[in-house]
Amino acid sequence: MSNPAEKIEAIFLDLMIEETGPVRKRTRANCAHWDSLIQLGLISAIEQEFDVTISDEDAVDMSSFEAAETIVIEKLAKRNG
């Protein structure tokens, strides 16, 4: 599982066990259980999984699976590029 999207999907599945529907379509707006604790869990798990630091600005912007994927890819590109 080297694809960032697959790893992020696994994190979302682990933390959002009460949600249904496609993981990659999840947003803060369409997930009834996406609260501040879920948000902190996502940030922490992503930081640990990818060895990146999520800034406060990125944390606010991380309002969907797609946003999380974009943030991770950008951080990995900066670190590796």
C-alpha positions in Angstrom: 0.0 0.0 0.0 2.4 2.7 -1.2 -0.2 4.9 -2.8 -0.9 7.9 -0.5 -4.6 7.8 -1.3 -4.9 4.2 -0.2 -3.2 5.0 3.1 -5.4 8.0 3.7 -8.5 5.8 2.8 -7.4 3.3 5.5 -7.0 6.1 8.0 -10.5 7.5 7.2 -12.0 4.0 7.5 -10.3 3.4 10.9 -11.5 6.7 12.3 -14.9 7.0 10.7 -16.4 3.7 11.6 -19.9 5.0 11.9 -20.0 6.6 8.5 -21.2 4.9 5.3 -20.8 5.7 1.7 -17.6 6.0 -0.4 -14.6 7.0 1.6 -13.1 9.1 -1.1 -16.3 11.2 -1.3 -16.4 12.0 2.4 -16.5 15.6 3.5 -17.0 17.4 6.8 -20.4 18.5 5.4 -21.7 15.0 4.4 -20.3 13.1 7.4 -22.6 13.4 10.5 -19.9 12.1 12.8 -17.0 14.2 11.5 -16.4 16.4 14.6 -13.3 18.0 16.2 -12.2 14.7 17.7 -12.3 13.0 14.3 -10.4 16.0 12.8 -7.7 15.7 15.4 -7.5 11.9 14.9 -7.1 12.4 11.1 -4.4 15.0 11.5 -2.5 12.9 14.0 -2.8 9.7 12.0 -1.7 11.4 8.8 1.2 13.0 10.5 2.4 9.7 11.8 1.7 7.6 8.7 3.5 10.0 6.3 6.0 11.6 8.7 4.7 15.1 7.9 3.6 18.1 10.0 0.1 19.4 9.3 0.0 23.2 9.9 -3.0 24.9 11.5 -3.9 26.3 8.1 -3.8 22.8 6.5 -5.8 21.4 9.4 -8.6 23.9 8.7 -8.4 23.2 5.0 -8.6 19.4 5.6 -12.4 19.2 5.2 -12.6 16.3 2.8 -10.8 13.1 1.7 -9.8 15.0 -1.4 -8.3 17.9 0.6 -6.4 15.5 2.9 -5.0 13.7 -0.2 -3.9 17.0 -1.8 -2.3 18.2 1.4 -0.3 15.0 1.9 0.8 14.9 -1.7 2.0 18.5 -1.5 3.9 17.8 1.7 5.5 14.7 0.3 6.5 16.5 -2.9 8.2 19.3 -0.9 10.0 16.8 1.3 11.2 14.7 -1.6 11.6 17.3 -4.2 
